[in-house]
Amino acid sequence: MTPGGRGIGAKRKRQDGDVLSIQIESQDVRSGVAKEFKEAHPYRHCVLKDVCDEKLLRSVRKEIITNLKATFKETDIYKVLQTGDLANLDGLDKDSLGQLPQLKRLRDVLYSKEFRGFVESVTGCGELIDKTDCSCNIYPQGGHLLCHDDVIGTRKVSYILYLTDPEREWESEDGGALALYDCIGHPNDEKKKLPLPDFHPVKRILPTWNTMAMFAVLPGKSFHDIEEVVVSDKPRLSISGWWHGEKPPEGSEKATLNQILAKKDVDEESAVAKLDRVDPFVKFPSAVHAEGWLSADDISHLARFINPEYLVRGSVERIAEKFVDESHIQLYKFLNDDLVGHISRYIKERDQAEGMFKSEIPKYTSGIGDSWTMRGPTHKQRFLESAGDGENNVLVKLKTDCFGSLAFQKLVSCMTKVALNSGRASVRRFRPGLDYTLAHSGVETAGYQLDATLCMVEDSEQWGLGEVGGYDCYMVNDTEAKGPNNASAEVYSEAAEDDDETVTLPATRNCLNLVLCNEGVMRFTKYISATAPGSRWDIMNEYEITPDDDEEDGDNKD
């Protein structure tokens, strides 16, 4: 031994010791962590406690808050403040890097050969390569990340090192938990079909200071999300990233990202079709094309439901003129006042009874029953749908009596100047803190389509500002040109940002949204925040249409 403990490797050993508290060389530690990781449910994971030296980690937290820039990002799947890849620290100038010395030390240790060896040992994941892939993420109130499996490229093990406020213990009711989902499999043949995530998580891991959650990246299995942070003054700060292998994991075609990009879901076939789609289109006896105007009987029938202003020929012609020009329009105060009052009482009673006004994550089973059932799969959508007969559900009755009538179809044709060939409709409820739909190829329009969606929410400025989500977004799917192999993590939906071909319609009380979609258009309903003033309720009517020559030859994508 070299006198004084000096010699090759001594500096590295002391540096790791200054950074880490956990004894990564200890066989007892490795055996204990490996056992926890292997036996964990619903898939291989573990939580390491007291990972780093307390003093150093506090310094890292201070450096991140004081000297690191984070960019706000919001797509269909997440809402977060995120820094750039910390691999880029090596490219900073001396002065900039001098402001982040402890962060760089921590990053270097996490991706050192020694720490990778520890991860290889406890996870059994095989050899990990020398590739740095991590960033700092801040989830403020309203921040969230929806269900996915983390499979992109050569990722093998995911981790999250929590740097939440060390002086304030994180509580379960604060939200922000890492939620792990079990797989329910195909409802008819679990062995042969692609597993699907359950509607609700089976384990929640709180973002406790100086702990690290670590899990295997498993295509079509390692489903997880980050619950919305509902507390206003405790941002969820973490360093998260991945350790990589040489090759993508086996079964990568089952990954969330590839399912989202794929034109046809791999091995899901009719099972997911039943989950993604409510009902098949029902062909009308003949195309509905109101070349003239509504009959007296049509107007008499619709007057039971619709604001009389929308049954005046001149008003409808002005609507049609604007719609033909822009391909979308929002018709405010669409239903008459008496009916809106009846609906408002119905939705308020249910939201109140289920605690939807508490600004907290509700029970996942809230609202299920009395004809309301859950729709998934969770890595693509989650909401409630009512398939009842309408006896105790004013929205189902409205769907049948008004929107299902030939008179309404004629009115829609008059307002849009298109012929309706077939249609389908569903009554949906998006609960605060739980529900959403994501943009993916499973909801991409196969041909020309017209959407007529009636939205009902509590009248609040929050909906209009988009702060609590609930808005509908339509965008062109441009991932085919990129291809799944060339897509980055941002492809989950950042294609929609700053795009002239993107239409966003805020959730609005008693509003009918008309949107004309060309082939290849995707849509999503943004996750409803737990702080929203109630659920978003809607009746979604979809029509297959015959475009006119101008539409077919033009470049309109809305």
C-alpha positions in Angstrom: 0.0 0.0 0.0 1.2 3.5 -0.8 2.0 5.5 2.3 -0.7 8.0 3.2 -3.4 6.2 1.1 -2.1 8.0 -2.0 -1.8 6.2 -5.4 -3.8 5.3 -8.5 -7.6 5.3 -7.8 -7.3 7.0 -4.5 -8.6 10.3 -5.7 -11.6 8.7 -7.4 -12.4 6.8 -4.3 -12.3 9.9 -2.1 -14.4 11.8 -4.6 -17.1 9.2 -4.7 -17.0 9.0 -0.9 -17.5 12.7 -0.7 -20.5 12.6 -3.0 -22.2 9.3 -2.0 -23.5 8.2 1.3 -24.7 4.8 0.1 -21.9 2.2 0.2 -22.0 0.9 -3.4 -19.0 -1.4 -2.9 -20.6 -3.2 0.1 -21.8 -6.7 -0.8 -24.5 -6.6 1.9 -25.8 -3.4 0.3 -25.7 -4.8 -3.2 -27.4 -8.1 -2.1 -30.2 -6.2 -0.3 -30.9 -3.8 -3.1 -30.7 -6.6 -5.7 -33.3 -8.6 -3.7 -35.7 -5.7 -3.4 -35.3 -4.9 -7.1 -35.9 -8.5 -8.3 -38.9 -9.1 -6.0 -40.6 -5.8 -6.6 -44.1 -5.5 -8.1 -45.5 -4.6 -10.7 -42.1 -4.8 -12.4 -38.4 -4.7 -11.2 -37.6 -1.5 -9.3 -36.2 -0.3 -6.0 -35.9 2.9 -3.9 -32.4 3.8 -2.5 -32.4 5.9 0.7 -29.7 8.4 1.8 -28.0 8.1 -1.6 -25.8 11.2 -1.4 -23.8 13.1 1.2 -26.3 15.5 2.8 -24.1 18.6 2.6 -23.2 18.0 -1.0 -26.8 17.4 -2.1 -28.0 20.6 -0.5 -25.2 22.4 -2.4 -26.4 20.7 -5.6 -30.0 21.8 -5.0 -28.9 25.4 -4.4 -26.8 25.4 -7.6 -29.7 24.1 -9.7 -32.1 26.7 -8.3 -29.7 29.6 -8.5 -27.6 29.0 -11.6 -29.4 26.6 -13.9 -31.9 27.6 -16.5 -35.1 25.5 -16.9 -37.5 25.8 -19.8 -41.3 25.4 -19.4 -42.6 22.6 -21.6 -46.2 21.5 -22.1 -47.5 18.9 -24.5 -50.3 16.3 -24.4 -48.3 14.1 -22.1 -46.5 16.4 -19.7 -46.3 19.8 -18.1 -42.8 20.5 -16.6 -39.9 22.8 -16.3 -36.8 21.1 -17.6 -33.1 21.9 -18.0 -31.0 20.8 -21.0 -29.2 17.4 -21.0 -26.6 17.6 -18.2 -24.1 15.9 -20.6 -23.7 19.3 -22.0 -22.1 20.6 -18.8 -18.8 19.5 -20.4 -19.2 22.1 -23.1 -19.7 25.1 -20.8 -17.1 27.8 -20.5 -15.0 28.0 -17.3 -17.1 30.7 -15.6 -20.4 28.9 -16.3 -19.1 25.6 -15.1 -17.7 27.3 -12.0 -21.3 28.0 -10.9 -22.2 24.3 -10.9 -19.2 22.4 -9.4 -21.2 20.1 -7.1 -23.8 19.3 -9.8 -21.0 18.3 -12.1 -19.4 16.2 -9.4 -22.7 14.4 -8.8 -23.3 13.8 -12.4 -19.8 12.4 -13.0 -20.2 10.0 -10.1 -23.7 8.8 -11.2 -22.2 7.9 -14.7 -18.8 6.7 -13.4 -17.7 3.1 -14.1 -18.0 2.3 -10.4 -21.6 3.5 -10.1 -22.6 1.8 -13.4 -21.1 -1.4 -12.0 -23.3 -1.0 -8.9 -26.4 -0.6 -11.1 -25.4 -3.6 -13.3 -24.9 -5.7 -10.1 -28.3 -4.9 -8.4 -30.5 -4.8 -11.6 -29.0 -7.7 -13.5 -29.5 -5.6 -16.6 -26.2 -6.4 -18.3 -23.4 -4.1 -19.3 -24.1 -0.4 -19.3 -22.2 1.9 -21.7 -20.4 5.2 -20.9 -23.3 7.5 -22.0 -24.6 10.4 -19.9 -28.3 11.1 -20.3 -30.0 13.1 -17.6 -31.6 16.5 -16.8 -33.1 18.4 -14.0 -36.9 18.5 -13.8 -39.1 20.8 -11.8 -42.8 20.0 -11.4 -44.5 23.0 -10.0 -48.2 23.0 -9.0 -50.0 21.5 -12.0 -46.9 19.7 -13.3 -47.4 16.1 -14.4 -46.2 13.3 -16.7 -48.8 10.8 -18.0 -48.5 7.1 -18.4 -45.7 5.7 -20.6 -43.0 3.0 -20.4 -39.8 5.1 -21.0 -38.6 2.9 -23.8 -36.6 5.0 -26.3 -33.5 3.9 -28.0 -31.0 2.0 -25.9 -32.3 2.9 -22.4 -31.9 0.1 -19.9 -32.5 1.5 -16.4 -34.4 4.6 -15.4 -33.7 6.6 -12.3 -35.0 9.7 -10.4 -32.9 11.3 -7.7 -35.2 13.5 -5.6 -34.0 17.0 -4.5 -37.2 18.2 -3.0 -37.1 20.7 -0.1 -35.1 18.8 2.7 -36.8 21.0 5.4 -40.3 20.0 4.4 -41.4 16.4 4.3 -43.3 15.4 1.1 -46.8 14.2 2.0 -49.0 11.8 0.0 -51.7 14.5 -0.5 -49.1 16.8 -2.2 -49.3 14.7 -5.3 -46.2 14.3 -7.4 -45.7 10.6 -6.7 -44.1 8.2 -9.1 -47.0 5.9 -9.9 -46.3 2.3 -11.2 -48.9 0.5 -13.3 -49.5 -3.3 -13.6 -50.4 -4.8 -16.9 -53.9 -6.3 -17.5 -53.1 -8.0 -20.8 -55.5 -8.6 -23.6 -59.0 -9.3 -22.4 -59.4 -12.4 -24.5 -55.9 -13.9 -24.9 -53.3 -12.6 -22.5 -50.5 -14.9 -23.7 -50.6 -13.9 -27.3 -51.5 -10.2 -27.1 -49.6 -7.1 -26.1 -50.1 -6.3 -22.4 -51.9 -3.1 -21.6 -51.5 -0.9 -18.5 -54.2 -1.0 -15.9 -56.5 2.0 -15.4 -54.9 2.8 -12.1 -51.5 2.4 -10.5 -50.7 -0.3 -8.0 -47.8 1.5 -6.3 -46.9 5.1 -5.5 -43.4 6.3 -4.6 -43.2 9.7 -3.0 -40.4 12.1 -4.0 -38.6 12.0 -0.7 -35.5 14.1 -0.3 -32.2 12.2 -1.0 -33.8 9.0 -2.3 -33.5 7.5 -5.7 -36.2 5.5 -7.5 -34.7 3.1 -10.0 -36.5 0.7 -12.4 -35.9 -1.5 -15.4 -36.9 -0.2 -18.8 -39.2 -2.9 -20.2 -41.0 -2.4 -23.5 -44.8 -2.6 -23.0 -44.4 -3.2 -19.3 -42.6 -0.5 -17.3 -45.6 1.8 -17.4 -45.5 4.7 -14.9 -46.6 8.3 -14.6 -45.8 11.2 -12.3 -48.9 12.4 -10.6 -49.9 16.0 -10.8 -48.3 18.2 -8.1 -51.2 19.7 -6.3 -49.5 21.6 -3.5 -48.7 25.3 -4.5 -45.4 26.0 -2.7 -43.4 22.7 -2.9 -42.0 22.2 -6.4 -40.9 18.6 -7.1 -37.2 19.0 -8.0 -35.2 16.0 -9.3 -32.4 14.8 -11.5 -33.7 12.0 -13.7 -32.1 10.1 -16.5 -31.2 6.7 -17.9 -28.3 4.3 -18.1 -27.9 2.8 -21.6 -26.9 -0.5 -23.1 -25.3 -1.1 -26.5 -28.6 -2.1 -28.2 -32.3 -1.4 -27.8 -34.1 -3.8 -25.5 -35.9 -6.9 -26.9 -39.5 -6.2 -27.8 -39.0 -2.5 -28.5 -41.9 -2.7 -31.0 -44.1 -2.9 -28.0 -42.9 0.3 -26.5 -45.3 3.2 -25.8 -43.5 5.5 -28.3 -43.7 3.0 -31.1 -47.4 2.3 -30.4 -48.1 6.0 -30.6 -46.2 6.4 -33.9 -47.3 3.1 -35.5 -50.0 3.2 -38.1 -51.3 -0.1 -36.7 -50.8 -1.1 -33.1 -48.6 -4.1 -32.8 -50.5 -7.2 -31.7 -53.3 -5.2 -30.1 -55.8 -5.6 -32.9 -59.5 -5.6 -31.9 -58.8 -5.3 -28.1 -57.4 -1.8 -28.3 -59.7 -0.9 -31.1 -62.5 -1.5 -28.6 -60.7 0.7 -26.1 -59.7 3.5 -28.4 -62.9 3.7 -30.3 -66.3 3.9 -28.8 -68.4 2.4 -31.6 -67.9 1.9 -35.3 -69.4 4.5 -37.7 -73.0 3.8 -38.6 -73.8 4.4 -42.2 -76.8 6.7 -42.8 -79.5 5.4 -45.2 -78.5 8.2 -47.5 -76.0 11.0 -47.3 -77.3 14.0 -45.3 -76.8 17.1 -47.3 -79.1 20.0 -46.6 -78.9 22.0 -49.8 -81.8 24.2 -48.8 -83.1 24.8 -45.3 -84.6 23.0 -42.5 -88.3 22.0 -42.5 -90.8 23.4 -40.0 -90.8 20.0 -38.3 -87.0 20.0 -38.1 -87.0 23.5 -36.4 -89.8 22.5 -34.1 -87.9 19.4 -33.0 -84.5 21.2 -32.5 -86.1 24.1 -30.7 -86.7 21.8 -27.7 -82.9 21.7 -27.2 -81.1 24.4 -29.1 -80.7 28.2 -28.7 -83.3 29.7 -31.1 -80.5 32.0 -32.5 -79.0 28.9 -34.1 -82.2 28.0 -35.9 -82.4 31.2 -37.9 -81.4 30.8 -41.5 -79.4 34.0 -41.7 -77.4 33.1 -38.6 -76.6 29.7 -39.9 -75.5 31.0 -43.3 -73.0 33.4 -41.5 -71.7 30.4 -39.5 -71.3 28.4 -42.7 -69.4 31.2 -44.4 -66.9 31.4 -41.5 -66.6 27.6 -41.2 -65.9 27.2 -44.9 -63.2 29.8 -44.6 -61.5 28.5 -41.4 -62.6 24.8 -41.1 -63.4 25.2 -37.4 -65.7 27.3 -35.2 -67.0 27.4 -31.6 -70.7 28.1 -31.2 -71.3 29.6 -27.8 -74.5 29.2 -25.8 -75.6 26.5 -28.1 -78.3 24.8 -26.0 -81.3 26.7 -24.7 -81.2 28.1 -21.1 -83.7 25.6 -19.6 -81.8 22.6 -20.8 -78.4 24.1 -19.8 -79.8 24.6 -16.3 -81.0 21.0 -16.1 -77.6 19.7 -17.3 -75.7 22.0 -14.9 -77.6 20.6 -11.9 -76.8 17.1 -13.1 -73.1 17.6 -13.4 -72.7 19.7 -10.3 -74.5 17.1 -8.1 -72.1 14.4 -9.4 -68.9 16.4 -9.1 -69.9 17.6 -5.6 -70.8 14.0 -4.4 -67.4 12.7 -5.6 -65.3 15.5 -4.2 -64.2 17.0 -7.5 -63.8 20.5 -6.0 -61.1 19.7 -3.5 -58.0 20.4 -5.7 -56.6 17.0 -4.9 -56.2 13.7 -6.8 -59.5 11.9 -6.5 -60.0 8.2 -6.3 -59.5 6.4 -9.6 -62.9 4.8 -9.2 -64.7 8.1 -8.8 -67.8 8.3 -11.0 -67.8 4.7 -12.1 -71.2 3.1 -12.0 -74.7 4.0 -13.0 -73.8 3.4 -16.7 -70.4 5.2 -16.5 -67.4 3.0 -17.3 -63.7 3.6 -17.7 -62.1 3.9 -21.2 -58.4 3.2 -21.9 -55.7 2.0 -22.5 -54.0 4.3 -20.0 -50.9 5.0 -22.1 -53.3 6.5 -24.7 -56.3 7.7 -22.8 -58.4 7.6 -19.7 -61.9 8.9 -19.2 -65.4 7.8 -18.3 -68.0 7.0 -20.9 -71.7 6.6 -20.4 -73.5 3.9 -22.4 -76.8 4.0 -20.5 -80.2 4.4 -21.9 -80.6 8.0 -20.7 -83.2 7.3 -18.1 -81.1 8.9 -15.3 -78.6 10.7 -17.5 -79.6 13.9 -19.2 -76.5 13.9 -21.4 -77.2 10.4 -22.8 -80.8 11.5 -23.4 -79.6 14.6 -25.2 -77.3 12.5 -27.4 -80.1 10.3 -28.5 -83.0 12.8 -28.8 -81.2 15.8 -30.2 -77.8 14.8 -31.7 -79.0 11.5 -32.9 -81.8 13.0 -34.9 -81.9 13.6 -38.6 -82.9 17.2 -37.9 -79.6 17.9 -36.1 -77.6 16.2 -38.9 -79.3 18.5 -41.4 -78.5 21.5 -39.2 -74.8 20.5 -39.0 -74.8 20.0 -42.8 -76.2 23.5 -43.2 -73.6 25.0 -40.9 -70.6 23.2 -42.6 -71.7 22.7 -46.2 -70.6 19.1 -46.2 -72.5 15.9 -46.7 -72.6 13.5 -43.8 -72.3 9.8 -44.8 -72.1 8.1 -41.4 -71.7 8.9 -37.7 -71.1 7.8 -34.2 -71.4 9.6 -30.8 -70.3 9.1 -27.2 -70.9 10.8 -23.9 -67.7 11.4 -22.0 -66.5 12.7 -18.7 -63.0 13.9 -17.9 -62.4 14.0 -14.2 -60.0 16.5 -12.6 -56.6 15.0 -11.6 -57.2 11.8 -13.7 -58.4 12.0 -17.2 -57.1 12.8 -20.7 -56.6 11.6 -24.2 -53.2 11.6 -26.0 -52.3 12.3 -29.6 -51.5 9.0 -31.3 -52.0 7.2 -34.6 -54.9 5.2 -33.2 -57.0 8.4 -33.2 -55.7 9.7 -36.6 -58.5 10.3 -39.1 -58.5 7.7 -41.9 -60.5 10.0 -44.2 -62.3 13.2 -44.2 -64.2 13.7 -41.0 -66.3 16.3 -39.2 -66.3 16.6 -35.4 -69.3 18.2 -33.6 -68.5 18.2 -29.9 -70.7 19.7 -27.3 -68.7 20.8 -24.2 -70.1 21.4 -20.8 -68.0 22.7 -17.9 -68.6 25.0 -15.0 -68.4 28.6 -16.1 -64.9 29.7 -15.1 -62.1 31.9 -16.4 -59.7 29.0 -15.7 -60.9 27.0 -18.6 -60.5 29.8 -21.1 -57.0 30.5 -20.1 -56.0 26.8 -20.5 -54.3 26.7 -17.1 -56.3 23.7 -16.0 -56.2 21.8 -19.3 -59.4 20.3 -20.8 -58.9 21.9 -24.2 -59.1 20.0 -27.5 -56.1 20.1 -29.8 -56.1 19.1 -33.4 -52.8 18.6 -35.3 -51.4 17.1 -38.4 -49.4 13.8 -37.8 -46.0 14.5 -39.3 -44.2 11.6 -37.6 -44.5 9.3 -40.6 -41.9 11.4 -42.4 -39.6 11.2 -39.4 -40.1 7.5 -38.7 -40.2 6.0 -35.3 -36.4 5.3 -35.4 -35.6 9.0 -35.9 -38.1 10.3 -33.3 -36.9 11.8 -30.1 -38.7 11.8 -26.7 -40.3 15.1 -27.7 -42.3 13.3 -30.4 -44.9 12.4 -27.8 -46.5 15.6 -29.0 -44.2 18.6 -29.3 -44.9 18.5 -33.1 -48.0 20.4 -32.1 -46.1 23.4 -30.7 -46.0 26.6 -32.7 -47.6 24.9 -35.7 -49.9 26.8 -38.0 -51.8 23.6 -38.7 -52.7 23.2 -35.0 -56.1 24.2 -33.7 -56.7 24.5 -30.0 -60.2 24.9 -28.6 -60.6 25.7 -24.9 -63.2 23.9 -22.8 -66.2 26.2 -22.8 -69.5 26.0 -21.1 -72.4 25.1 -23.4 -70.3 25.3 -26.6 -70.5 23.3 -29.8 -67.1 22.8 -31.5 -67.2 22.1 -35.2 -63.9 21.0 -36.7 -63.3 19.7 -40.3 -60.4 17.2 -40.4 -58.5 16.1 -43.4 -56.9 12.6 -43.5 -54.1 12.2 -41.1 -55.2 14.6 -38.4 -54.8 13.7 -34.7 -56.6 15.1 -31.7 -56.2 15.0 -28.0 -58.0 16.4 -24.9 -55.5 17.8 -22.5 -55.2 16.3 -19.0 -57.6 17.9 -16.6 -55.8 19.5 -13.7 -56.9 18.6 -10.1 -57.4 22.3 -9.6 -60.0 22.5 -12.4 -63.5 23.8 -11.3 -65.1 20.4 -11.9 -65.1 17.8 -14.6 -65.3 18.4 -18.3 -68.4 16.7 -19.8 -69.0 16.4 -23.5 -71.0 14.7 -26.2 -68.6 13.9 -29.1 -70.3 13.4 -32.5 -68.1 12.3 -35.4 -69.2 12.1 -39.0 -67.5 10.6 -42.1 -68.0 13.1 -44.8 -67.7 13.6 -48.6 -65.4 16.6 -49.2 -66.1 19.0 -52.1 -63.6 19.4 -54.9 -62.0 22.5 -53.4 -61.3 20.7 -50.1 -60.0 17.6 -51.8 -57.5 19.5 -53.9 -56.5 22.1 -51.3 -53.9 22.1 -48.6 -56.3 22.6 -45.6 -55.3 20.3 -42.8 -57.6 21.5 -40.0 
